[in-house]
Amino acid sequence: MSTAKTLVPEEYHGVVADVGKAFVDYPSLKTLLSAIIAVCAHVLNGLNELFVILVFFMVLDWITGVAAAFINQELASSKGFRGIMKKVLTVVLIILALLIDLILQQFLHITVLANGLLLYTAVTSWLIATEGISIVENLAKAGVTIPEVLKAALVMIRKETSGGHEDEESSGPEDSASENG
């Protein structure tokens, strides 16, 4: 028996173990995530910068959501797992945009951007801004002071990538922040 102290209080050991075990106990989850990333990489002829930035923001959002929940003693493994599932499903949205871009290029011969990835670029940029806003919200919930200029920049990016207007249902970060990421 080890008596070493950990960073996680004893009452949260089960919750942290549950979230970590999701990838161990469900190898199909790892397989699904790997397949989604492989499809995106193939369609993009490699992982482009926007996709890498989005995945990085998604991971940061989940980590800051879990950290904020931990600090506020609201940590729940089911919320953390739902947050991960929402991130995985978000990638499905990107795949949809990529496939529609391919249809526009290959079958309808419509190319707006030089790389032909108009919808992918718009959707991924919007998701990056949404994840960034959620990260800022999570940091604020954890007690970190956020510069207004950073919040304004993220809101501007999201507004510009949504055609200059936002409706209440499309904003999204409140949902992901409340799901521990």
Residue pairs with C-beta under 8 A, 6 or more apart in sequence:
6 13
8 16
12 70
12 75
14 77
15 75
15 76
15 77
15 80
18 77
18 81
19 66
19 77
19 80
19 81
19 84
22 29
22 81
22 84
23 29
23 30
32 88
33 88
36 88
36 91
36 92
36 95
37 47
37 55
37 91
39 95
40 47
40 51
40 91
40 94
40 95
40 98
41 47
43 95
43 98
43 99
43 102
44 51
44 98
44 117
44 120
50 120
50 121
50 124
50 125
50 128
51 94
51 124
53 128
54 94
54 124
54 127
54 128
54 131
57 127
57 128
57 131
57 132
57 135
58 87
58 90
58 131
60 131
60 135
61 87
61 131
61 134
61 135
61 138
61 176
61 177
61 181
62 80
62 83
62 84
62 87
62 180
62 181
63 181
64 135
64 138
64 139
64 142
64 181
65 80
65 83
65 134
65 138
65 176
65 177
65 179
65 180
65 181
66 75
66 80
66 83
66 180
66 181
67 138
67 142
68 138
68 139
68 141
68 142
68 177
68 180
69 75
69 76
69 79
69 80
69 180
71 141
71 142
71 143
72 141
72 142
75 180
76 180
79 178
79 179
79 180
80 179
80 180
80 181
82 179
82 180
83 176
83 179
83 180
83 181
84 181
86 175
86 176
86 179
87 176
87 181
90 127
93 123
93 127
94 120
94 123
94 124
94 127
97 119
97 120
97 122
97 123
97 124
98 117
98 119
98 120
100 119
101 116
101 117
101 118
101 119
101 120
104 110
104 111
104 116
104 118
104 119
105 111
105 116
112 118
113 121
115 121
122 161
125 157
125 161
126 157
126 158
126 161
126 162
128 157
129 154
129 155
129 157
129 158
129 161
130 158
130 171
130 172
130 173
130 176
131 173
131 176
132 154
132 157
133 151
133 154
133 155
133 158
133 173
134 172
134 173
134 174
134 176
134 177
134 181
136 146
136 150
136 151
136 154
137 173
137 174
137 177
138 177
138 181
139 146
140 146
141 177
158 166
158 171
159 165
159 166
162 170
